[in-house]
Amino acid sequence: MTIRSADAVVIGAGVIGCSVALELARGGQRVVVVDRGPAAGAGSTSASAAIIRYSYSTPDAILTAWEAAAMWRDWAGHLGGVDPDGMATFVDCPNLTFRTTGYEPDAMLAHWREFGIDYEELDAADLARRFPALDIGRYFPPKPIDDPAFADDPAGELSAILSPDCGFVDDPMLAARNLAWAARQHGAEFAFRAEVVAIERDEAVRGVTLADGTSIAAPVVVNVGGPHSSLLNRLAGVTDDMTIGHRPLRQEVFVVPAPAGTGLDEGGAFVADLDLGQYFRPQPGGSMMIGSTEPECDELVWVDDPDENSPYPTVDVWETAMLRFARRVPEFRVPNAPTGLASLYDVADDWVPIYDRSTLPGYFMACATSGNQFKNAPIAGAFMRAIIDAVSAGHDHDAEPVRFVGPRTGREIDLGAFSRRRSRAVTTNSVLG
Ligand SMILES: Cc1cc2nc3c(=O)[nH]c(=O)nc-3n(C[C@H](O)[C@H](O)[C@H](O)COP(=O)(O)OP(=O)(O)OC[C@H]3O[C@@H](n4cnc5c(N)ncnc54)[C@H](O)[C@@H]3O)c2cc1C
């Protein structure tokens, strides 16, 4: 490692770290990105379902996702060119969200109308006609599979909201590599297998120390360490004034053959099923990805040391995921062996990310992404640049939060919504945010 100084050090080359690097480099800063892993996007980004949807609880979160989606749809335009090593692609896939007990989307829908986000209300008859492969029974609340009530008949039928302009990014790791490529076009440098072991500081941040003893001096350091970011914040000594905590949560995701009628080329949708405590989305090639929405009946597996997390799925979680999915898609036949992975979310107390400064001058954080910020990566970099530029110029972002004008709608997003010192946001308290 020969780099000794920079205008800004970004810790972490995940999809959000690479986006921060791109925007800072675009702004003329000499940026160095350091990552303990082997390549851009190899951390939790590589496990992402990469779903793009607009179903959030707060107006700033909805607008953020809607603005970011336009960037994904014009990926080459956002990057400023075409990565010769290949480009990630936005795949269209509508989002079907069931209306079930405890899920109250009416305020969200009012914001969708205000921002011009299309949707359709589907009653039970529409659902049965448009999605015949789905059992539209109402089973709420979600239950463990060994609860005898799991087998109960449904108590009525569901209705749903269909959001047609959603989708997913086909290769999340490639998306991070694309951002890294674009950042390099503006002079950003990347160092891999370079672990930050100390944040150098006196009354302000002075740089970072790597595991091999190298120091990189910089007046700006940005923590984008994903599931390791709470450890980095502790290392920097900046947690005292944070009202929102964040910590790693284990997540298992499975891939199975898509049952007939649910595939991408058969009009299949990404289904947010809080009624049974799951989500699933079809993939190119005829498979289906299945994950959990953290229903109250499931024990959450919080992880103290992210390096101790096994990447292998467990039989218990697999069986639960398979039986819940089979309940919703009766044609599904459970495969003989689990296929999937286990990774980590970095979850905030209210499942809303933190994009902010800190109590240590020059030290910033883009973290607590709560399993739902892949979609916002392109705009998160721009948020961080706006905050860093304003704070570096002497602006008090805590007292008067920076407002970011979205290029798609011309509307202002209050970046105070992502403050480390916010009162807890009112959310679904799940990955849906
Ligand atoms: C299973 C799963 C499914 C998901 N599905 C979705 C979805 O459908 N839609 C959506 O919007 N979001 C989703 N997410 C969330 C989304 O993927 C994450 O919010 C996003 O990828 C986080 O990116 P990041 O750059 O912050 O973190 P990461 O990709 O984890 O990158 C952090 C990087 O920091 C590095 N690092 C950590 N500590 C150090 C250190 N001390 N020194 C140097 N480097 C360090 C790591 O090596 C790593 O590369 C999902 C996440 C998971 C795990």
The ligand as a MOL file (V3000), in Angstrom:
LIG
                    3D

  0  0  0     0  0            999 V3000
M  V30 BEGIN CTAB
M  V30 COUNTS 53 58 0 0 0
M  V30 BEGIN ATOM
M  V30 1 C -29.7520 -11.0490 1.8090 0
M  V30 2 C -29.9090 -9.5890 1.4870 0
M  V30 3 C -30.9310 -9.1730 0.6370 0
M  V30 4 C -31.0940 -7.8030 0.3650 0
M  V30 5 N -32.0670 -7.4240 -0.5190 0
M  V30 6 C -32.2120 -6.1110 -0.8200 0
M  V30 7 C -33.1910 -5.7030 -1.7630 0
M  V30 8 O -33.9130 -6.5240 -2.3260 0
M  V30 9 N -33.2910 -4.3690 -2.0630 0
M  V30 10 C -32.5070 -3.4260 -1.4610 0
M  V30 11 O -32.6690 -2.2270 -1.7550 0
M  V30 12 N -31.5590 -3.7870 -0.5500 0
M  V30 13 C -31.3910 -5.1030 -0.2380 0
M  V30 14 N -30.4330 -5.4930 0.6440 0
M  V30 15 C -29.6170 -4.4600 1.2930 0
M  V30 16 C -28.4820 -3.9860 0.4270 0
M  V30 17 O -27.9160 -5.0620 -0.2780 0
M  V30 18 C -27.4510 -3.2900 1.3170 0
M  V30 19 O -28.1140 -2.1930 1.9620 0
M  V30 20 C -26.2700 -2.7510 0.5300 0
M  V30 21 O -25.7340 -3.7260 -0.3330 0
M  V30 22 C -25.2030 -2.2820 1.5130 0
M  V30 23 O -24.0910 -1.8190 0.7720 0
M  V30 24 P -22.8430 -1.2390 1.5430 0
M  V30 25 O -21.9230 -0.7330 0.4950 0
M  V30 26 O -23.2860 -0.3020 2.5870 0
M  V30 27 O -22.2520 -2.4860 2.3610 0
M  V30 28 P -21.4090 -3.7750 1.9260 0
M  V30 29 O -21.7390 -4.2450 0.5540 0
M  V30 30 O -21.5260 -4.7720 3.0230 0
M  V30 31 O -19.9370 -3.2110 1.8740 0
M  V30 32 C -19.2240 -2.8820 3.0470 0
M  V30 33 C -17.7590 -3.0920 2.7420 0
M  V30 34 O -16.9940 -2.5950 3.8330 0
M  V30 35 C -15.8650 -3.3970 3.9510 0
M  V30 36 N -15.3220 -3.2210 5.3090 0
M  V30 37 C -15.9500 -3.4700 6.4800 0
M  V30 38 N -15.1290 -3.1840 7.5170 0
M  V30 39 C -13.9610 -2.7380 6.9870 0
M  V30 40 C -12.7230 -2.3000 7.5490 0
M  V30 41 N -12.5170 -2.2660 8.8810 0
M  V30 42 N -11.7450 -1.9270 6.6950 0
M  V30 43 C -11.9230 -1.9500 5.3460 0
M  V30 44 N -13.0780 -2.3800 4.7720 0
M  V30 45 C -14.0810 -2.7480 5.5870 0
M  V30 46 C -16.3740 -4.7990 3.6810 0
M  V30 47 O -15.3190 -5.6650 3.2590 0
M  V30 48 C -17.3900 -4.5650 2.5850 0
M  V30 49 O -16.8990 -4.7940 1.2790 0
M  V30 50 C -30.2210 -6.8480 0.9330 0
M  V30 51 C -29.1760 -7.2690 1.7710 0
M  V30 52 C -29.0180 -8.6260 2.0370 0
M  V30 53 C -27.8800 -9.0510 2.9370 0
M  V30 END ATOM
M  V30 BEGIN BOND
M  V30 1 1 1 2
M  V30 2 1 2 3
M  V30 3 2 2 52
M  V30 4 2 3 4
M  V30 5 1 4 5
M  V30 6 1 4 50
M  V30 7 2 5 6
M  V30 8 1 6 7
M  V30 9 1 6 13
M  V30 10 2 7 8
M  V30 11 1 7 9
M  V30 12 1 9 10
M  V30 13 2 10 11
M  V30 14 1 10 12
M  V30 15 2 12 13
M  V30 16 1 13 14
M  V30 17 1 14 15
M  V30 18 1 14 50
M  V30 19 1 15 16
M  V30 20 1 16 17
M  V30 21 1 16 18
M  V30 22 1 18 19
M  V30 23 1 18 20
M  V30 24 1 20 21
M  V30 25 1 20 22
M  V30 26 1 22 23
M  V30 27 1 23 24
M  V30 28 2 24 25
M  V30 29 1 24 26
M  V30 30 1 24 27
M  V30 31 1 27 28
M  V30 32 2 28 29
M  V30 33 1 28 30
M  V30 34 1 28 31
M  V30 35 1 31 32
M  V30 36 1 32 33
M  V30 37 1 33 34
M  V30 38 1 33 48
M  V30 39 1 34 35
M  V30 40 1 35 36
M  V30 41 1 35 46
M  V30 42 1 36 37
M  V30 43 1 36 45
M  V30 44 2 37 38
M  V30 45 1 38 39
M  V30 46 1 39 40
M  V30 47 2 39 45
M  V30 48 1 40 41
M  V30 49 2 40 42
M  V30 50 1 42 43
M  V30 51 2 43 44
M  V30 52 1 44 45
M  V30 53 1 46 47
M  V30 54 1 46 48
M  V30 55 1 48 49
M  V30 56 2 50 51
M  V30 57 1 51 52
M  V30 58 1 52 53
M  V30 END BOND
M  V30 END CTAB
M  END
